[in-house]
Structure formats: C-alpha cells, structure tokens
Amino acid sequence: MRRRRIERRIIGLMLLMAGLVIIAVITLPYRVWMVLLGCCMLYLGYKLFI
C-alpha cells in the first residue's frame, strides 16, 4: 500500500511540473526561462552532493 501511495505522489508531482513548464515556456521570455533553468540545475546539483 505504501509503495503505491509514493508512486502516485511522484506521478502527481511530475504532472504538476510538466504543466508548469509548458505554461512557463509559452508565457515567459527566453532569458527568464534560461535563468529559471539555471537556478533549478544549481539547486539539484547542490542537493545531489549534500
């Protein structure tokens, strides 16, 4: 049971992120999009090594 709940949470999070990314690509200018991607990559790299 617990595994299924975690999988649903991950799938829901992935769908939410995909929706936010689609909206951001359509509405935000290219430079803002690149800054957001850079910040996200820095955060994920930081979390990976700590």
C-alpha positions in Angstrom: 0.0 0.0 0.0 2.7 2.5 1.0 4.6 2.0 -2.3 1.5 2.7 -4.3 0.9 6.0 -2.4 4.5 7.1 -3.1 4.2 6.3 -6.8 1.0 8.4 -7.0 2.7 11.3 -5.3 5.7 11.1 -7.7 3.4 10.9 -10.7 1.3 13.8 -9.5 4.4 15.9 -8.9 5.7 15.1 -12.4 2.4 16.1 -14.0 2.4 19.3 -12.0 5.9 20.2 -13.0 5.2 19.4 -16.7 2.2 21.7 -16.6 4.2 24.5 -15.0 7.0 24.0 -17.6 4.5 24.2 -20.5 2.9 27.4 -19.1 6.4 28.9 -18.5 7.6 28.1 -22.0 4.5 29.8 -23.5 4.4 32.9 -21.3 8.0 33.7 -20.2 10.6 35.3 -22.4 13.7 33.2 -23.3 16.1 34.9 -20.9 13.9 34.4 -17.9 13.4 30.8 -18.9 17.1 30.2 -19.0 17.7 31.9 -15.6 15.0 29.6 -14.0 16.5 26.5 -15.6 20.0 27.5 -14.4 18.7 28.1 -10.8 16.9 24.7 -10.9 20.1 23.0 -12.0 22.2 24.6 -9.3 19.7 23.6 -6.7 19.5 20.0 -7.9 23.3 19.8 -8.1 23.6 21.2 -4.6 21.1 18.6 -3.3 22.9 15.8 -5.1 26.2 16.4 -3.4 25.0 17.3 0.1 
